[in-house]
Amino acid sequence: MKYICLGNTTSDPIERHFGQYKKLSGGDYFMSCRQFLETEKKIRLKKLFQSSNLNLAGIFRVLKEEDQSFENEI
């Protein structure tokens, strides 16, 4: 292979992800590290809701069970 046609690749998923950062941080172009981490937590929580059949109470119940099992191991 002598060359790669970059027109066939897309950066839409990356642009969409960073667009979510900008949107969830209040539209600021420049974000602090704290805003970046808080926004990443929001995005992951949103994906967790979308990928599971649990509601908010169900997710808290799962997290509480995880904490209890971790404490029992210690």
C-alpha positions in Angstrom: 0.0 0.0 0.0 1.5 3.3 -1.1 -1.0 5.7 0.2 -4.2 5.9 2.4 -7.1 8.0 1.3 -8.0 9.9 4.4 -11.3 11.0 2.9 -12.6 7.6 3.8 -11.9 8.0 7.5 -14.1 10.0 9.7 -13.5 11.9 12.9 -17.2 12.3 13.8 -17.1 10.1 16.9 -14.2 12.0 18.3 -15.8 15.4 17.5 -19.1 14.2 19.0 -17.4 13.2 22.2 -15.6 16.5 22.6 -18.8 18.3 21.6 -20.4 16.6 24.6 -17.6 18.0 26.8 -18.3 21.5 25.5 -22.0 21.2 25.9 -21.9 19.7 29.4 -19.4 22.3 30.6 -21.6 25.2 29.8 -20.4 25.9 26.3 -16.9 27.0 27.5 -14.2 26.4 24.9 -11.5 26.2 27.5 -12.1 23.7 30.3 -10.3 23.2 33.5 -9.1 19.7 34.5 -11.9 19.5 37.1 -14.6 20.4 34.5 -13.1 17.8 32.2 -13.3 15.0 34.8 -16.8 16.0 36.0 -18.0 16.0 32.4 -16.4 12.6 31.7 -18.3 11.3 34.8 -21.6 12.7 33.4 -21.0 11.1 30.0 -20.2 7.7 31.6 -23.2 7.9 33.8 -25.4 8.7 30.9 -24.1 5.7 28.9 -24.7 3.5 32.0 -28.3 4.6 32.0 -28.7 4.0 28.3 -27.0 0.6 28.3 -28.8 -0.9 31.3 -32.5 -1.5 32.1 -32.0 0.0 35.6 -33.5 3.2 36.8 -31.6 5.6 39.1 -32.6 3.7 42.3 -31.4 0.4 40.7 -28.0 1.9 39.9 -27.6 3.2 43.4 -28.6 -0.2 44.7 -25.9 -1.9 42.6 -23.3 0.7 43.6 -24.2 0.2 47.3 -23.9 -3.6 46.9 -20.5 -3.1 45.3 -19.3 -0.9 48.2 -20.5 -3.5 50.8 -18.8 -6.4 49.0 -15.6 -4.3 48.9 -15.8 -3.5 52.6 -16.4 -7.2 53.4 -13.2 -8.1 51.5 -11.2 -5.7 53.6 
